[in-house]
Amino acid sequence: MSSAATSPAAAPRQGGFQRFWRTLRQLFLEMAGACFAVLALAWLNLALRSWTRDVARWLIATAVAFAFLFFFFAVTSFLRARKL
């Protein structure tokens, strides 16, 4: 028995289902990040269209705030997927 296999620093080998579950979680986080990014672009498009049509400033600010919120969710989702 080698000492590398019994040392606590050695990472345990994952079984088939654990690897599959980890892959599914990573795929879900990446797809959620992509959806959030598309929604952020949609909110930015709405803000731009509102700006050109001279809509109330608070509506434009709300659209921009939602766009930044969705962009934040997209970035954090991709970072969590990468950490897995």
C-alpha positions in Angstrom: 0.0 0.0 0.0 1.5 3.3 -1.0 1.6 6.2 1.4 0.1 8.6 -1.2 -3.2 6.7 -1.3 -3.6 6.7 2.5 -2.6 10.3 3.2 -5.4 12.7 4.1 -4.2 15.1 1.4 -5.0 12.7 -1.4 -8.4 13.4 -2.9 -10.8 10.5 -2.8 -11.7 9.1 -6.2 -15.3 9.9 -7.2 -17.7 7.1 -8.2 -19.7 7.1 -11.4 -22.8 8.6 -10.0 -21.0 11.3 -8.1 -19.2 12.4 -11.3 -22.5 12.3 -13.2 -24.2 14.4 -10.5 -21.3 16.9 -10.4 -21.5 17.3 -14.2 -25.3 17.8 -14.0 -24.8 20.5 -11.4 -22.1 22.2 -13.4 -24.3 22.1 -16.5 -27.3 23.5 -14.6 -25.2 26.4 -13.3 -23.8 27.2 -16.7 -27.3 27.1 -18.3 -28.7 29.3 -15.6 -25.8 31.7 -16.1 -26.5 31.8 -19.8 -30.2 32.5 -19.2 -29.4 35.3 -16.8 -27.0 36.8 -19.3 -29.8 36.7 -22.0 -32.2 38.3 -19.6 -29.7 41.0 -18.7 -29.3 41.8 -22.4 -33.1 42.0 -22.8 -33.3 44.4 -19.9 -30.5 46.5 -21.3 -32.4 46.6 -24.7 -35.5 47.7 -22.9 -33.6 50.5 -21.1 -32.1 51.6 -24.4 -35.5 51.6 -26.2 -37.0 53.5 -23.3 -34.2 56.1 -23.4 -34.8 56.8 -27.1 -38.5 57.1 -26.6 -38.2 59.6 -23.8 -39.8 57.5 -21.1 -39.7 58.5 -17.4 -36.2 58.3 -15.9 -37.2 56.0 -13.1 -38.4 53.4 -15.5 -35.0 53.5 -17.3 -33.2 53.3 -14.0 -35.3 50.3 -13.0 -34.5 48.5 -16.3 -30.8 49.2 -15.9 -30.9 48.0 -12.3 -32.5 44.8 -13.3 -30.0 44.4 -16.1 -27.1 44.7 -13.6 -28.8 42.4 -11.2 -29.2 39.7 -13.9 -25.6 40.3 -15.0 -24.4 39.8 -11.5 -26.4 36.5 -11.2 -24.9 35.3 -14.6 -21.3 36.0 -13.5 -21.8 34.4 -10.1 -23.4 31.4 -11.6 -20.6 30.9 -14.1 -18.0 31.3 -11.2 -19.8 28.7 -9.1 -19.9 26.3 -12.0 -16.2 26.8 -12.6 -15.4 26.2 -8.9 -17.0 22.7 -9.0 
